[in-house]
């Protein structure tokens, strides 16, 4: 096995060059771009991809050292662990990170943050969350942060019907937070369910998000109720999944964010296999 790093296809070498030198070329580039809801205003200044933010607070060398933490009210769209990571980091006080290996520039940015309220929105209900118990439990242990839940979101929740033991544990965690009195903490982390984003509002930057309230329907999904709500926020983080990126001169399905293929054999525009070119992983099948 020979590893060659710092190589970008299309900048340092072309696919045609690889075809000349190798019998098979396998694309395994994954999906590193943030997916974004197709709604008006999603590209307004103040709207960020969660993966970029995670890369920043992890000190990744490919992202800028500065991050615009200037919003008192922030929205995080998504009901998975990445959404929780982002929400927890935004709500945490920088002093609670001093004992970790957090980068100095990240610590300085978080210390200057004026955030008071972080809102996490999910399109489905509490019984459909994609968190893991340990991530959810840690959210409730952040010092000087109150967890805010809304009773209307739990009208359709029956913990006894949870499909997995993990979900039963998480519903018990949420139930415990529902009965926990507010402490008057300086920051609040709101968990909203049954909220589907329909528009990001603002003239020159994010000022609010318009949601349609959803409700469970037969078959396990949700549908819009026709009730709309506007939540004022000054920043938005999208944590709704990932999207693949094209490789120069390789076929690419922009809508799905994958390289079209049949069982891993890359296909061209008419569906014929491209000789010697293969795909695997998330760039083959999409993120899961």
N, C-alpha and C positions, 0 to 999 in steps of 0.2 A: 504494500500500500504506500502510495506517495501522496503527500498532502501539499498543495500549493495554495497559499493564502494571498490576501490582498489583490484578488483578481475579480474584475467586473466584466461580465459578458457584454460586448458592445463598446467597451472602453479599452480594455487591454487585449481582448481576443474575441473573435467572432465565432458563432456556431459553426460556420463553414470550415473554419480552421480546426475545430475539434473533430468534425466529421472526417477530415483528412488524416487525423492522427490516431483516432480511436474507432473501434468497431461499434461501440454503443455509447451514447450520451444520455445520462439519466438526470432529469431536472428534479431536484428535491429542495426547492427554495422556500417551501412553506407558505405561510400567509402572515405577513407582519404589519400590513396596513390596517387601520381601524375601519371597520364597516360603519356606514352612516345611514340613518333613516332617510328615506327619500321624501323629505318634507320641506316646505318653503322656509328659508332663513337659516338652514342648518349650517351654512358656510359663513355666517356673520362673524366678525371679530368677537372673540370671547367664547367661541365654540371650539372645543379641543377633542382630540382623540385620546382615549384613556391610555392606550398603549404608549403614546408619546410621553404622557405625563409619568407613567410608571418608569419608562426609560430614563427620564430626567431624575426622579428621586432615587433611582438605583445607581446614578452616576455613570450612565452609558456614555462612552466617548463620542458617539455619533450624533448626539443631540446638544443644543446650546446649553451653556451653563446657567443661563438665567431663565426663569419662568414667571409669567405675569400673574402673580398671586395678589390681585387687587380687588377682589369681589367679596362683599360681606355675605351675600346669599348665593349659593352655588347649587346647581342641579347635576345629578349623576343619573344617566338613563341606562338601566340594565339591572338584571337580577341574578348576576353570577358573581363569582369570587373576585374578578377584576373590578367590578363595580364596588364591592366592599373594600378592596385594597385602596382604591382611589378615595372613597368616602372617609375611611379611617385616617388616611394620611392627611386629608384636607382638614378634618376635625381635630386632629391631635394637636396638643401644644408642643412646640419645638423643644421645650425643656425636658419633655418625656422621651426625647430621642437622643439626648446627649450621651447616654451610656451605650449607644449602638455605634455601628461603623458608618453612620450616615455621613455623606460628604459635607464639607464645610459650607460650600455654596448652597447646598440644599437646605441645610440648617438655617443659614442666614435668610433665605427666601421664606421659609416657613415661619420664622420669628417675626417677619414683617407683615405676615398675612393678617388682614382685618376680618377674616371670616367669623361669622356668628352662627350661621345656619347652613347645614348641608342637607339637601333633599335627594333621596334615592327613589327613583320611580320605576315600577314594573308594570308591564301591560297586563299580566295575569295576576292571580291571587296568591296569598301566602302559601297555599298548598302546592304551588307550581314553582317555587323558588329553586334556583340552580346552585345555591351556596353549598358549602360543606359545613358540618356542625362546628368544627373548631374555628373556622373563619368567622362564623356568625357569633359564636360565644365571645370571641375576643373583641368584637365590636362593642359589646356592653361593658367591657372592662377598661375602656379609655377614660382616664381621669378627667374630671371637670367637663364631662360631656353627657347631656341627658338624651336618652333615646325616646323619640316621640312616635307613637303609633296612633292609628285612627280606628275607632271601634267599627265604623261602617265597613271597613275592609275585611272584617272577620265574621260578617253575618252568614257567609256561606261555608265557613270552615268547620269541619268536624275532624278533630285529631284522630279519632278512632278509625277513620277510613284511610289514613295515610298509607301509601303504597309500599314504603320502605321504612326500616328502622331509623335510618338517617333522617328522613323527613319527620318522623314522630319526635325525634330529639329536637329538631329545629322548631317545630310547632310548639313544643314545651318551652323552649327558650323564649320565643315570641310571646307566649302566654304569660310567662313570668314578667316580661317587660311591660305588658299591658297593665299589670297590677302594681307596678313599681312607681311610687310617687316621684314627681319632679323634684329635683334638688336645688333648682335655681342656678344650675351650672352656667358658665359664661358662654358655652357653645351647645348647640342642639343638633342632633342628627335625626332627621325625619325619614321614616320608611313609609312610602306611599305605594299601594297596590291598586290594580284596576285603573291605571292611568296610561292611555295611549297618546303619545305626542303627535300633534297634527300640524303645528307651526311654531317656529321660533320667532318671537316678536322683537322688534327694535329697528331704529333708523340707521345708526352708525355702528352699533354693537348690540350684543345680546342684552335685552331688557326684561324679558319674560318668556315663558313657554305656555302655549295653549295646548291643553289636553282634552281628549274626549274620555269620559268615564266609561269603563267597560263592565261587563257582567258575564258570569259563566253561562254557557249554553250547553245543550245536550251534545254529548260526544267528547266533552273535555276541553273545548276551546272557550274563547270569549268573543263577544261581539259588542260593538258600540251601542251606547244607550241613548245617544243624542244629547246628553248633558255635557256641556263644555265648561272648563275651568281655566283661568289664567293664573299662573304662579309667578310672582316677580322674582327674578334671579338676574345676576350680572355676569354669570359664567356658566357654561354647560360642558360636561364631560360625557362623551359617547362611549359606552361600554357594552355594545350590542353585538360583539363578535369581531371577527377578523376577515380580511379580504386579501386575496393573492395579488401579486404584481407580475406584469408581463416580463418575459425574457426576450430581449431583442432578437427578431427574426424567427421566433418560435410562435406557433399558433396560440391564440389566447382568447378566452371567453370573458369579456369585460364584465358582463352582467353577473356571472357566477363567480368570477375571480379565480378561475382554474384554467389549466391547459387542457383543451379537449382531448379525450383519449378513449380507447376501448381496452379495458383491462390493463391500463398502463402504457399501451402503445399509442403515442401521440398521433392524432389525425389532423389532416389539413381541412380547408374550407368545405370540401365536398365529401369529407368523411373517410378519405383514403389514408392508410397509415403512412407516416413519414419515416422513411427508412433510417434505422439506427437511432431514433429519438424516443425516449421513454419519460414517464413522469411517475412520481411516487409521493405519498404523504398528502399533506393538505393542499399542495398545488395540484394534485391529481383529483382529489375528491371534495375539496373544500374543508374548512375548519370544523372540527367536531370536539 
